[in-house]
Amino acid sequence: TWAGATITGGCVLGLNSSIFQPAAGGDSTTFFQVLDADGGTPILNVDTVNERVGIGTTTPGLYMLAPFNITGDATTIEDRHEGIWIRAKTASYIVQINVRGSRLEIGGGVALDTDPAMSVDYLTGNLTVAGDIELGHDSDTTITRASAGDLNIESNIIYRAGGTDVPIADGGTGAGTAQAAIDALSAVSGATNEHVLTKDTGTGNATWKAAAGGGTGFGRPLVFTPQMNEPPSANFATLDLRNLHPVLDFDATTNESAVFRGVLPTGYASGGLTVYIHYAMTSAEVNTVDWDVAFERIGDQQLDIDGDSFAAVNSVDNTTVPGTTGLVDVVSIAFTDGADMDSIAAGESFRIKITRDAVSDDAAGDAEILFVVVKET
């Protein structure tokens, strides 16, 4: 026994020592053992020949070997000589750092064999994490919030392998491919095209919609000038100049017309047409002016040009003229796709007739047209 610095009834070193003794079987200069309290399995075994140290074993197989079982967290991790076990100080949780092949694994319990919480493979450089990666705090579940934790992503795609796509609302694309992401963001089906991003003033949201008119299918609108007029045989508007601006004069008492020809662009998407008339008044500063517009389809074997075949007119009536002579006003007349515009199809030739309905309006003097513009509605 020990009493301060004095040992009673025993020796410190020797075959029968209860404290230190050489290896079992005789005195040895190559083995040294420290016994446990009851003289059983040595606590510490030092093999100076093979340069190995064993804790709890007399035959260490490695330079230092400490085999043992550790119990906690409702699981016993048994000795496998593969890793380091760490047990929590105030609870029964166990974490093991383990080496398996080229992987360094971190986990716990029997699940470490099949599903470690995290592993790093030094051959491939792959880092595998079984659960979530959270940056900043436990509510960082979106890409935007994760970026606050200085996460740098230098790859091309962010996705969940074997899981659902990252929702758009959480900063993802909501799809597994770039094309599918575009479709998801635009709400455009694969069977449609020519959609544009439009600001919806009703809701304040930007939405993708079918391409509107205004020349979206056309490219540039069709523009007709006074010099392009092909006057009818009677009651035609006359070419004139106003401060060197070519104009077509339409009489105040007789219905006069101008005719232009063109080809409907191949980009026309069946949206109907809108005709814009740019006009000024020669002298009138009060009252109203009326305009009639009609289309004639020429097409491919659609019209015998020995006779006229204009569809019914659409009108814009009772337009108050500008209060200053020479001031240019613009009025518009819409035509729906089909018979309203004489069923002109994309790529087909046509004629358009512009008439001042002088019999019905009441503005004095000539009306002067500077431009006629046709756009897809």
BADO-957160 format. One record per residue (C-alpha): residue number from 1; residue in one letter; x, y, z. Coordinates in pm, 1 decimal. Layout:
N
SITE; NUM; A; X; Y; Z
...
// end
This chain:
377
SITE; 1; T; 0.0; 0.0; 0.0
SITE; 2; W; 99.9; 359.3; -49.2
SITE; 3; A; 123.9; 599.3; 243.3
SITE; 4; G; 253.6; 931.5; 124.5
SITE; 5; A; 589.0; 851.8; -27.3
SITE; 6; T; 617.3; 507.6; 147.0
SITE; 7; I; 520.2; 164.0; 7.0
SITE; 8; T; 427.6; -102.8; 262.9
SITE; 9; G; 403.3; -476.0; 191.1
SITE; 10; G; 519.9; -474.7; -167.0
SITE; 11; C; 780.0; -370.6; -418.5
SITE; 12; V; 765.6; -121.6; -697.3
SITE; 13; L; 926.5; -336.2; -968.3
SITE; 14; G; 953.8; -714.5; -994.6
SITE; 15; L; 773.2; -1031.2; -1101.3
SITE; 16; N; 542.2; -1017.2; -799.8
SITE; 17; S; 505.4; -641.5; -787.0
SITE; 18; S; 148.8; -513.0; -776.4
SITE; 19; I; 254.0; -192.5; -945.6
SITE; 20; F; 522.8; -234.9; -1214.0
SITE; 21; Q; 655.1; -564.6; -1348.6
SITE; 22; P; 828.8; -693.1; -1657.8
SITE; 23; A; 640.4; -903.6; -1911.1
SITE; 24; A; 479.4; -1220.8; -1777.5
SITE; 25; G; 701.1; -1529.6; -1770.7
SITE; 26; G; 1015.0; -1379.6; -1630.5
SITE; 27; D; 1223.4; -1073.3; -1599.9
SITE; 28; S; 1246.7; -887.7; -1928.0
SITE; 29; T; 1439.7; -589.1; -2049.5
SITE; 30; T; 1218.3; -551.1; -2352.6
SITE; 31; F; 868.0; -544.2; -2200.2
SITE; 32; F; 722.4; -326.8; -1933.6
SITE; 33; Q; 369.2; -350.1; -1793.9
SITE; 34; V; 149.6; -150.0; -1559.3
SITE; 35; L; -111.3; -371.8; -1386.7
SITE; 36; D; -465.4; -273.8; -1300.4
SITE; 37; A; -581.4; -270.3; -938.6
SITE; 38; D; -656.7; -643.3; -910.4
SITE; 39; G; -346.6; -761.5; -1090.6
SITE; 40; G; -535.8; -869.5; -1404.3
SITE; 41; T; -488.0; -756.2; -1762.8
SITE; 42; P; -213.2; -496.3; -1781.5
SITE; 43; I; -333.4; -141.7; -1824.3
SITE; 44; L; -23.3; -43.7; -2017.5
SITE; 45; N; 215.5; -265.3; -2212.5
SITE; 46; V; 535.5; -127.6; -2365.7
SITE; 47; D; 715.5; -346.6; -2624.7
SITE; 48; T; 1058.2; -192.8; -2678.4
SITE; 49; V; 1164.0; -458.0; -2932.0
SITE; 50; N; 883.2; -387.6; -3179.9
SITE; 51; E; 844.3; -28.6; -3064.7
SITE; 52; R; 477.6; -65.7; -2985.6
SITE; 53; V; 254.0; 48.7; -2703.6
SITE; 54; G; -70.6; -122.2; -2606.3
SITE; 55; I; -342.0; -2.5; -2371.8
SITE; 56; G; -555.8; -289.0; -2245.3
SITE; 57; T; -366.8; -549.5; -2449.1
SITE; 58; T; -36.3; -734.7; -2419.1
SITE; 59; T; -3.8; -782.9; -2796.3
SITE; 60; P; -38.8; -445.2; -2966.6
SITE; 61; G; -55.5; -487.8; -3344.3
SITE; 62; L; 28.6; -126.9; -3427.2
SITE; 63; Y; 263.1; 131.6; -3291.8
SITE; 64; M; -1.3; 227.6; -3039.1
SITE; 65; L; -320.8; 26.7; -3001.1
SITE; 66; A; -601.1; 89.3; -2754.4
SITE; 67; P; -893.5; -149.7; -2826.5
SITE; 68; F; -1210.4; -95.7; -2627.4
SITE; 69; N; -1587.4; -71.9; -2648.3
SITE; 70; I; -1772.2; 248.6; -2568.0
SITE; 71; T; -2139.6; 269.6; -2481.4
SITE; 72; G; -2364.1; 573.6; -2504.1
SITE; 73; D; -2650.5; 726.3; -2701.8
SITE; 74; A; -2831.8; 387.9; -2672.6
SITE; 75; T; -2560.2; 225.1; -2885.1
SITE; 76; T; -2238.1; 37.6; -2823.5
SITE; 77; I; -1955.3; 101.9; -3068.8
SITE; 78; E; -1736.1; -203.5; -3067.0
SITE; 79; D; -1362.9; -222.3; -3110.7
SITE; 80; R; -1266.7; -225.1; -3480.2
SITE; 81; H; -919.5; -73.2; -3455.0
SITE; 82; E; -1020.0; 184.9; -3721.5
SITE; 83; G; -1084.8; 516.8; -3556.6
SITE; 84; I; -1110.3; 744.8; -3259.2
SITE; 85; W; -1420.4; 757.7; -3038.7
SITE; 86; I; -1519.6; 1069.7; -2847.7
SITE; 87; R; -1789.9; 1073.7; -2583.6
SITE; 88; A; -1969.1; 1385.6; -2464.5
SITE; 89; K; -1873.2; 1508.1; -2118.3
SITE; 90; T; -2225.4; 1560.5; -1985.4
SITE; 91; A; -2434.0; 1329.6; -2206.2
SITE; 92; S; -2412.2; 984.7; -2357.2
SITE; 93; Y; -2357.1; 1098.8; -2715.8
SITE; 94; I; -2070.3; 936.6; -2904.2
SITE; 95; V; -1890.1; 1065.8; -3212.3
SITE; 96; Q; -1640.9; 856.3; -3404.0
SITE; 97; I; -1374.1; 974.0; -3646.3
SITE; 98; N; -1309.1; 674.4; -3865.7
SITE; 99; V; -1086.9; 577.0; -4159.4
SITE; 100; R; -1245.1; 353.8; -4422.9
SITE; 101; G; -1037.6; 298.1; -4735.2
SITE; 102; S; -957.4; 640.2; -4879.2
SITE; 103; R; -1234.7; 809.0; -4681.3
SITE; 104; L; -1226.3; 992.8; -4351.6
SITE; 105; E; -1567.3; 953.0; -4189.4
SITE; 106; I; -1744.4; 1127.2; -3904.3
SITE; 107; G; -2051.0; 969.4; -3751.2
SITE; 108; G; -2178.6; 773.3; -3458.3
SITE; 109; G; -2341.5; 448.3; -3355.9
SITE; 110; V; -2386.7; 150.2; -3581.3
SITE; 111; A; -2501.5; 383.3; -3863.0
SITE; 112; L; -2138.1; 475.8; -3920.9
SITE; 113; D; -2092.6; 150.5; -4112.9
SITE; 114; T; -2355.6; 235.7; -4374.9
SITE; 115; D; -2439.5; 604.2; -4343.1
SITE; 116; P; -2173.8; 831.7; -4192.1
SITE; 117; A; -2283.8; 1186.3; -4124.0
SITE; 118; M; -1994.4; 1321.8; -4330.1
SITE; 119; S; -1701.7; 1182.7; -4526.3
SITE; 120; V; -1407.9; 1314.9; -4727.1
SITE; 121; D; -1243.8; 1099.3; -4994.5
SITE; 122; Y; -885.1; 1211.8; -5045.3
SITE; 123; L; -857.2; 1024.7; -5378.6
SITE; 124; T; -1159.4; 1187.1; -5544.9
SITE; 125; G; -1173.6; 1507.1; -5340.7
SITE; 126; N; -1545.8; 1450.9; -5283.3
SITE; 127; L; -1711.0; 1580.8; -4967.4
SITE; 128; T; -2033.7; 1400.6; -4878.9
SITE; 129; V; -2277.1; 1533.9; -4619.9
SITE; 130; A; -2584.9; 1327.1; -4534.9
SITE; 131; G; -2788.1; 1613.8; -4390.0
SITE; 132; D; -2833.3; 1986.8; -4446.8
SITE; 133; I; -2554.2; 2242.1; -4472.0
SITE; 134; E; -2657.1; 2557.9; -4288.2
SITE; 135; L; -2471.9; 2887.3; -4286.1
SITE; 136; G; -2527.2; 3167.0; -4039.2
SITE; 137; H; -2816.8; 3012.7; -3846.0
SITE; 138; D; -3061.6; 2725.6; -3863.3
SITE; 139; S; -3314.8; 2911.2; -4079.4
SITE; 140; D; -3074.5; 2964.0; -4370.1
SITE; 141; T; -3267.2; 2742.1; -4609.2
SITE; 142; T; -3244.7; 2947.6; -4928.5
SITE; 143; I; -2957.6; 3019.6; -5163.5
SITE; 144; T; -2997.1; 3391.4; -5102.7
SITE; 145; R; -2967.9; 3360.1; -4725.8
SITE; 146; A; -2687.3; 3108.2; -4753.9
SITE; 147; S; -2485.6; 3362.2; -4951.5
SITE; 148; A; -2471.0; 3575.7; -4637.1
SITE; 149; G; -2242.9; 3306.0; -4495.3
SITE; 150; D; -1985.0; 3357.6; -4772.1
SITE; 151; L; -2070.2; 3045.1; -4969.8
SITE; 152; N; -1891.9; 3055.5; -5305.7
SITE; 153; I; -2031.8; 2826.1; -5573.9
SITE; 154; E; -1807.0; 2781.7; -5878.1
SITE; 155; S; -1998.4; 2506.9; -6056.7
SITE; 156; N; -2269.3; 2533.5; -6321.7
SITE; 157; I; -2576.6; 2381.6; -6156.6
SITE; 158; I; -2732.6; 2383.5; -5811.9
SITE; 159; Y; -2959.8; 2085.7; -5757.2
SITE; 160; R; -3060.4; 1819.8; -5508.2
SITE; 161; A; -2939.8; 1478.6; -5619.1
SITE; 162; G; -3220.8; 1228.1; -5583.0
SITE; 163; G; -3458.5; 1493.7; -5450.3
SITE; 164; T; -3689.1; 1765.9; -5575.2
SITE; 165; D; -3557.8; 2069.7; -5760.0
SITE; 166; V; -3482.7; 2381.5; -5556.8
SITE; 167; P; -3799.7; 2596.3; -5578.4
SITE; 168; I; -3789.1; 2932.7; -5753.0
SITE; 169; A; -3907.7; 3099.2; -5432.3
SITE; 170; D; -3602.5; 2956.0; -5253.1
SITE; 171; G; -3356.3; 3091.1; -5505.0
SITE; 172; G; -3340.1; 2789.8; -5736.1
SITE; 173; T; -3469.9; 2736.1; -6087.6
SITE; 174; G; -3750.3; 2496.7; -6006.3
SITE; 175; A; -3624.2; 2265.9; -6279.8
SITE; 176; G; -3343.9; 2026.3; -6363.2
SITE; 177; T; -3243.5; 2175.6; -6701.4
SITE; 178; A; -3191.3; 2525.9; -6834.2
SITE; 179; Q; -3480.1; 2493.5; -7083.4
SITE; 180; A; -3714.9; 2358.6; -6818.0
SITE; 181; A; -3610.5; 2645.6; -6589.9
SITE; 182; I; -3698.2; 2899.4; -6859.9
SITE; 183; D; -4035.7; 2732.6; -6908.3
SITE; 184; A; -4099.7; 2728.0; -6533.8
SITE; 185; L; -4005.9; 3092.7; -6489.7
SITE; 186; S; -4204.5; 3208.7; -6791.9
SITE; 187; A; -4505.5; 2976.9; -6754.4
SITE; 188; V; -4467.9; 2910.6; -7126.4
SITE; 189; S; -4547.7; 2563.6; -7260.3
SITE; 190; G; -4326.5; 2388.6; -7509.8
SITE; 191; A; -4591.6; 2428.4; -7780.9
SITE; 192; T; -4589.8; 2808.6; -7778.6
SITE; 193; N; -4334.3; 3068.5; -7876.5
SITE; 194; E; -4274.7; 3440.2; -7918.3
SITE; 195; H; -4354.3; 3529.4; -7557.6
SITE; 196; V; -4236.5; 3856.4; -7406.3
SITE; 197; L; -4191.4; 3976.2; -7048.8
SITE; 198; T; -4470.9; 4221.1; -6972.7
SITE; 199; K; -4529.6; 4444.1; -6671.5
SITE; 200; D; -4882.6; 4378.9; -6550.2
SITE; 201; T; -5001.3; 4715.9; -6421.9
SITE; 202; G; -5304.7; 4552.6; -6264.6
SITE; 203; T; -5104.5; 4338.0; -6022.2
SITE; 204; G; -4769.9; 4511.6; -6035.2
SITE; 205; N; -4602.9; 4184.4; -6138.6
SITE; 206; A; -4390.2; 4107.6; -6442.8
SITE; 207; T; -4538.6; 3816.4; -6639.4
SITE; 208; W; -4460.7; 3634.5; -6964.2
SITE; 209; K; -4733.5; 3673.4; -7223.6
SITE; 210; A; -4787.3; 3593.7; -7589.9
SITE; 211; A; -4618.2; 3851.6; -7807.2
SITE; 212; A; -4840.4; 4153.2; -7851.4
SITE; 213; G; -4870.6; 4354.9; -8169.0
SITE; 214; G; -4709.4; 4685.2; -8236.6
SITE; 215; G; -4486.7; 4522.3; -8495.1
SITE; 216; T; -4355.2; 4242.0; -8273.9
SITE; 217; G; -4427.9; 3988.0; -8548.2
SITE; 218; F; -4364.2; 4242.9; -8828.0
SITE; 219; G; -4031.1; 4378.2; -8721.9
SITE; 220; R; -4084.3; 4728.5; -8861.1
SITE; 221; P; -4437.2; 4857.8; -8934.2
SITE; 222; L; -4553.5; 4929.5; -9288.3
SITE; 223; V; -4528.6; 5301.8; -9367.4
SITE; 224; F; -4698.8; 5461.1; -9668.9
SITE; 225; T; -4617.1; 5817.9; -9781.7
SITE; 226; P; -4809.0; 6051.8; -10017.4
SITE; 227; Q; -4572.2; 5970.5; -10306.3
SITE; 228; M; -4677.1; 5601.5; -10280.3
SITE; 229; N; -5043.7; 5677.5; -10351.5
SITE; 230; E; -5206.1; 5491.3; -10644.4
SITE; 231; P; -5508.9; 5714.5; -10694.7
SITE; 232; P; -5843.5; 5568.2; -10799.8
SITE; 233; S; -5991.4; 5671.6; -11136.6
SITE; 234; A; -6222.8; 5930.5; -10976.3
SITE; 235; N; -6258.7; 6124.9; -10652.2
SITE; 236; F; -5891.9; 6086.5; -10563.1
SITE; 237; A; -5687.2; 6281.9; -10311.1
SITE; 238; T; -5438.1; 6516.3; -10476.0
SITE; 239; L; -5065.6; 6537.3; -10412.3
SITE; 240; D; -4956.0; 6870.2; -10264.9
SITE; 241; L; -4669.3; 7031.2; -10072.5
SITE; 242; R; -4690.9; 7215.1; -9743.6
SITE; 243; N; -4364.5; 7379.4; -9644.0
SITE; 244; L; -4193.1; 7114.5; -9860.9
SITE; 245; H; -4378.2; 6832.5; -9678.9
SITE; 246; P; -4552.3; 6606.0; -9931.4
SITE; 247; V; -4920.8; 6569.3; -9837.2
SITE; 248; L; -5238.5; 6427.0; -9988.6
SITE; 249; D; -5528.7; 6674.7; -9988.5
SITE; 250; F; -5877.9; 6538.9; -9914.2
SITE; 251; D; -6168.4; 6767.1; -10005.8
SITE; 252; A; -6415.1; 6900.2; -9745.8
SITE; 253; T; -6730.4; 6837.8; -9954.7
SITE; 254; T; -6658.2; 6530.2; -10171.0
SITE; 255; N; -6546.5; 6191.3; -10039.8
SITE; 256; E; -6195.9; 6146.2; -10181.0
SITE; 257; S; -5966.8; 5844.3; -10147.8
SITE; 258; A; -5602.8; 5735.1; -10165.0
SITE; 259; V; -5486.8; 5378.6; -10234.8
SITE; 260; F; -5159.6; 5213.0; -10131.2
SITE; 261; R; -5027.0; 4861.9; -10195.5
SITE; 262; G; -4797.0; 4643.5; -9984.4
SITE; 263; V; -4712.2; 4292.0; -9865.3
SITE; 264; L; -4814.0; 4169.7; -9520.5
SITE; 265; P; -4488.2; 4059.1; -9350.4
SITE; 266; T; -4432.0; 3686.6; -9302.2
SITE; 267; G; -4394.0; 3754.6; -8930.3
SITE; 268; Y; -4762.0; 3845.1; -8901.4
SITE; 269; A; -4900.8; 3631.7; -8615.0
SITE; 270; S; -5278.3; 3663.3; -8676.5
SITE; 271; G; -5311.5; 3944.3; -8423.9
SITE; 272; G; -5516.1; 4174.5; -8644.8
SITE; 273; L; -5403.4; 4509.8; -8785.0
SITE; 274; T; -5418.7; 4870.1; -8668.2
SITE; 275; V; -5400.1; 5158.2; -8915.3
SITE; 276; Y; -5263.9; 5496.2; -8799.7
SITE; 277; I; -5345.2; 5808.6; -9003.8
SITE; 278; H; -5115.5; 6110.9; -8957.4
SITE; 279; Y; -5299.6; 6418.6; -9083.5
SITE; 280; A; -5323.3; 6797.3; -9052.1
SITE; 281; M; -5588.1; 7049.3; -9161.3
SITE; 282; T; -5525.5; 7309.6; -9430.2
SITE; 283; S; -5735.6; 7578.1; -9263.6
SITE; 284; A; -5982.6; 7436.5; -9011.4
SITE; 285; E; -5920.2; 7482.6; -8641.3
SITE; 286; V; -6258.2; 7359.6; -8514.5
SITE; 287; N; -6516.0; 7083.5; -8570.7
SITE; 288; T; -6453.9; 6720.1; -8664.2
SITE; 289; V; -6314.8; 6495.7; -8935.5
SITE; 290; D; -6411.9; 6135.5; -9027.1
SITE; 291; W; -6190.3; 5867.5; -9187.0
SITE; 292; D; -6279.9; 5532.8; -9349.6
SITE; 293; V; -6029.0; 5250.8; -9418.1
SITE; 294; A; -6073.7; 4927.3; -9617.1
SITE; 295; F; -5841.5; 4638.7; -9716.7
SITE; 296; E; -5831.3; 4437.8; -10039.1
SITE; 297; R; -5657.8; 4098.3; -10050.6
SITE; 298; I; -5453.6; 4027.1; -10363.8
SITE; 299; G; -5273.3; 3716.4; -10236.3
SITE; 300; D; -5181.8; 3407.5; -10437.3
SITE; 301; Q; -5455.4; 3348.0; -10697.9
SITE; 302; Q; -5706.1; 3521.4; -10471.7
SITE; 303; L; -5799.8; 3830.6; -10677.2
SITE; 304; D; -5863.9; 3908.8; -11043.1
SITE; 305; I; -5705.0; 4254.3; -11062.2
SITE; 306; D; -5936.7; 4354.1; -11347.3
SITE; 307; G; -6179.9; 4459.6; -11074.5
SITE; 308; D; -6173.4; 4598.4; -10720.6
SITE; 309; S; -6267.9; 4385.6; -10418.8
SITE; 310; F; -6226.4; 4594.3; -10104.5
SITE; 311; A; -6382.6; 4462.3; -9783.6
SITE; 312; A; -6618.7; 4675.5; -9574.9
SITE; 313; V; -6473.5; 4989.5; -9424.3
SITE; 314; N; -6385.9; 5048.0; -9059.3
SITE; 315; S; -6409.8; 5408.4; -8943.9
SITE; 316; V; -6287.2; 5658.4; -8691.8
SITE; 317; D; -6545.2; 5937.3; -8670.2
SITE; 318; N; -6604.0; 6268.7; -8498.1
SITE; 319; T; -6237.3; 6341.5; -8432.1
SITE; 320; T; -6193.3; 6701.9; -8323.2
SITE; 321; V; -5930.4; 6860.9; -8546.0
SITE; 322; P; -5620.6; 7030.5; -8396.6
SITE; 323; G; -5671.7; 7388.8; -8284.1
SITE; 324; T; -5383.4; 7506.0; -8501.8
SITE; 325; T; -5363.0; 7456.1; -8877.5
SITE; 326; G; -5061.0; 7251.1; -8973.2
SITE; 327; L; -5049.0; 7075.8; -8637.4
SITE; 328; V; -5034.2; 6698.9; -8702.9
SITE; 329; D; -5285.4; 6468.2; -8533.5
SITE; 330; V; -5279.9; 6085.6; -8533.1
SITE; 331; V; -5592.7; 5866.6; -8528.3
SITE; 332; S; -5613.8; 5486.8; -8538.8
SITE; 333; I; -5855.0; 5223.2; -8670.5
SITE; 334; A; -5833.8; 4855.3; -8563.7
SITE; 335; F; -5911.7; 4547.9; -8776.1
SITE; 336; T; -5956.9; 4198.8; -8637.7
SITE; 337; D; -5786.3; 3906.6; -8810.5
SITE; 338; G; -5993.7; 3747.1; -9086.0
SITE; 339; A; -6276.2; 3891.8; -9293.9
SITE; 340; D; -6251.6; 4233.0; -9125.9
SITE; 341; M; -5917.6; 4279.3; -9307.1
SITE; 342; D; -6030.8; 4078.0; -9613.8
SITE; 343; S; -5854.6; 3765.2; -9475.3
SITE; 344; I; -5507.6; 3879.0; -9581.0
SITE; 345; A; -5252.8; 3614.7; -9473.8
SITE; 346; A; -4886.8; 3655.0; -9381.5
SITE; 347; G; -4672.3; 3703.7; -9691.9
SITE; 348; E; -4966.3; 3804.9; -9915.7
SITE; 349; S; -4995.6; 4127.4; -10116.0
SITE; 350; F; -5283.8; 4368.0; -10053.4
SITE; 351; R; -5418.9; 4717.1; -10109.7
SITE; 352; I; -5547.4; 4964.4; -9851.8
SITE; 353; K; -5788.1; 5250.4; -9929.8
SITE; 354; I; -5809.5; 5564.6; -9712.2
SITE; 355; T; -6119.5; 5785.0; -9757.0
SITE; 356; R; -6223.9; 6109.6; -9592.7
SITE; 357; D; -6596.2; 6088.0; -9521.9
SITE; 358; A; -6646.7; 6453.5; -9603.7
SITE; 359; V; -7021.0; 6410.3; -9644.7
SITE; 360; S; -7049.0; 6318.8; -9274.8
SITE; 361; D; -6782.2; 6534.9; -9107.0
SITE; 362; D; -6805.0; 6911.4; -9056.8
SITE; 363; A; -6449.0; 7048.2; -9055.4
SITE; 364; A; -6390.9; 7311.1; -9323.6
SITE; 365; G; -6112.8; 7297.1; -9582.0
SITE; 366; D; -5887.2; 7014.0; -9692.5
SITE; 367; A; -5751.7; 6743.1; -9465.6
SITE; 368; E; -5387.2; 6663.0; -9543.6
SITE; 369; I; -5240.1; 6312.9; -9491.2
SITE; 370; L; -4864.5; 6290.4; -9429.7
SITE; 371; F; -4832.2; 5917.9; -9340.7
SITE; 372; V; -5038.1; 5599.6; -9319.0
SITE; 373; V; -4885.0; 5336.3; -9087.1
SITE; 374; V; -4997.3; 4972.1; -9054.8
SITE; 375; K; -4892.3; 4762.4; -8753.4
SITE; 376; E; -4999.7; 4431.2; -8606.3
SITE; 377; T; -5248.0; 4498.6; -8328.8
// end
